[in-house]
Amino acid sequence: MAKTASTPGGSGKASGAQKEKDAPPPPPEPLRVPVADSHTHLDMQSGTVEEALAKAASVGVTTVVQVGCDLAGSRWAAETAAAYEGVWATVALHPNEAPRIVLGDPDGWSRQGAREPGGDAALDAALDQIAGLAALPQVRGVGETGLDYFRTGPEGMAAQERSFRRHVAIAKEHGKALVIHDREAHDDVLRVLAEEGAPDTVVFHCYSGDAAMAKICAERGYYMSFAGNITFKNAQPLRDALAVAPLDLVLVETDAPFLTPVPYRGRPNAPYLIPLTLRAMAEVKSVPEDTLATAVAANTARVFGY
């Protein structure tokens, strides 16, 4: 962008394009049947919580699940769910957070900035704090946890798996849903769940497997939550998976501020954009919008116990 801005006569155009990219998309037509955003990150979005919730409610998104990714974010999720009606929390160390705790984060890539290596003892201490938060009544899930082989290399796999296994135990201990982040790690995620014994309720957030994996999830009673990337041109495998996923095991989410659905891909995502994703999902499932909305509303309430 800097290069374009320095070109004579080009700065205004670049600025205008950037402003459009940064601008929130317009609100979609409201849903007739209220639903929940089963996975969002309000702490990473612009504006206040009140503004986000009011904008979501205006289009029929009346419940949001605020997801923790590290200790600070998990505490904030629990506090926010306690303070606002229609907000529930999940708490966890993201799969990519575990290696940063164990091995250190010299580049300061995460929100905590640069960190020294803490080893397994530091990871276990952090997980003890997650376990304490998971006991709170407004916390309805443990996640997002799991495995991520996209961002973390082989050196971080042991820390990720150690953390994932402990999160499974925490979810079972407190009777909470397990919310899974699975990126390029399908086989190992399924293996760990089988080895540890899955909790009663498991959600694959931002489902990223294919139709064959969706059938395995369905056989095991695992929920599959679909996000705005279901609308992306290159996402046919996701649409194939959704097509075979049972209606009573499907959720909808934003993962905001990420994965904004088409036609606003690349612009900021937020819970109020759920209707765009839900309508695309209904098309894939060949069911009326209201039918899908009724199903996902009931499914989300069942998963998170509200």
PyMOL commands that set and color helices and strands:
alter all, ss='L'
color gray80, all
select helices_A, chain A and resi 2-6+11-22+42-44+49-57+71-83+97-103+119-134+154-174+186-196+211-220+228-231+236-244+247-249+271-285+289-304
alter helices_A, ss='H'
color red, helices_A
select strands_A, chain A and resi 35-40+61-67+87-91+139-148+177-183+202-204+223-226+250-252
alter strands_A, ss='S'
color yellow, strands_A
deselect
rebuild
show_as cartoon
